[in-house]
Amino acid sequence: MELLYLEKPGNSYLEQIFSYRQEFLDAGSSMDGTGSLSRTQDPQEWLDQVEALSHKETVPANWVQSTQFLYVRKPDDKLVGMIQVRHYFNEYLKKFGGNIGYSIRPSERKQGYATKMLHDCLPYCKNLGLNKVLITCRDDNEGSRKVILANEGIYDATAFESERKVNLERYWIAL
């Protein structure tokens, strides 16, 4: 497997971040684990929000402290995925969202990147003091289910999320 690494977002990746965003919009695909990226037109606004969410004292009401990572392929410095770690739960995350959300650029899927990205992120979660993490996926997302299971996810339950009208499978990964 190619060398890939987790990187915090910064100005040097703004162009790639918005290319990533556009690829998802063009594909009509969900960009999980990117915070408000799908709704943000201004790249600096998104970076500012990522920074605000990384500090408990600057987290907006009804949000939780989180850390955003890019997943970068070293040989060509290409952004291939994003993963967001939520440090604790609010009511919504406890039932539907979990500790981790992630996505892989549509043109880079089915190469094992998501499995490796999730694996590479778990030590960070352990360093936060988490003993286990909750990850959810739509019940029709076979690829995400395989990623979670490959990282030793244990099925817990399926919850119906009425706002989006989807069934979300809940999995726990012990750290």
Secondary structure, 3 states (H helix, E strand, C coil): CCCEEEECCCHHHHHHHHHHHHHHHHHCCCCCCCCCHHHCCCHHHHHHHHHHHCCHHHCCCCCCCEEEEEEEECCCCEEEEEEEEECCCCHHHHHHHECEEEEECHHHCCCCHHHHHHHHHHHHHHHCCCCEEEEEEECCCHHHHHHHHHCCCEEEEEEEECCCCEEEEEEEEEC
